[in-house]
Amino acid sequence: MMRRYCLLIFSLLLLITVHAQQLGQVTFSGASVFSWFTVITSQNVLVRISADGHLLEYGTEEQSLYNNGYFSPKLRPFGGATGTYANDPDTALNGKIKNIGVCYITYYSTKDYPEKVGKIKSVGNLTFDYHRSYEDVLFAGKISSIGSSVIAWYGSQDNEAYKGKLKNVGNAAISYYSSFDQATLKGKLKNIGNYPLQWTTSFAGSQLNSYLKTGNQRPLVDGVSYVLQ
């Protein structure tokens, strides 16, 4: 009997782990500028979160009927139950989303460090932390970890072309073309972990432009999809 109970508990824990929230996407605009992190809930709802820990949007992705590689940039609204914090004694919480379906969201209170107040503290089982102001003014208040993934940003001492940009997501190092590279590539993504991005250049009239020629606009690196819009 005891063995049966232990097996049941193990199965439940495994089920919770499999269906837990996870960091699913990191999105860039123009394959250069960080846009948002996306956490995927146990109900497959996408929750988009800004660099400084604010909820931007939530819902589901709409895939093109004619192009399997294209998804609408804007999410389809979530049709399930949601709630908000209302009449809470802590003003940092009032009006914020409390739950999206069965996924509950918590926020740092007014009693926390100034760099954290009102920002997302957890999305389901995933906890968030933030860089402090004494570290570097360029990334003070930005996310420093999502669950077990350490989030790093380029700082004031780095090359001008990528100061303040996203540097690491967990073990995936992110590099960019510097100010010493071709002008049209300056600040654009060069590598995401072990995934290189390839660019091509062409003239539009008298102007030289660079275009991403890498076939996959959503490379999967260490279990996270990098969406290049």
Beta strands, then each sheet from edge to edge (+ up, - down):
strand 1: 22-29
strand 2: 33-40
strand 3: 46-49
strand 4: 55-59
strand 5: 82-84
strand 6: 97-100
strand 7: 103-107
strand 8: 120-123
strand 9: 126-130
strand 10: 143-146
strand 11: 149-153
strand 12: 166-169
strand 13: 172-176
strand 14: 189-192
strand 15: 195-196
strand 16: 199-204
strand 17: 207-212
strand 18: 220-221
strand 19: 224-228
sheet 1: 4+ 3- 2+ 1- 19- 18+
sheet 2: 5+ 6- 7+ 8- 9+ 10- 11+ 12- 13+ 14- 15+
sheet 3: 16+ 17-
end
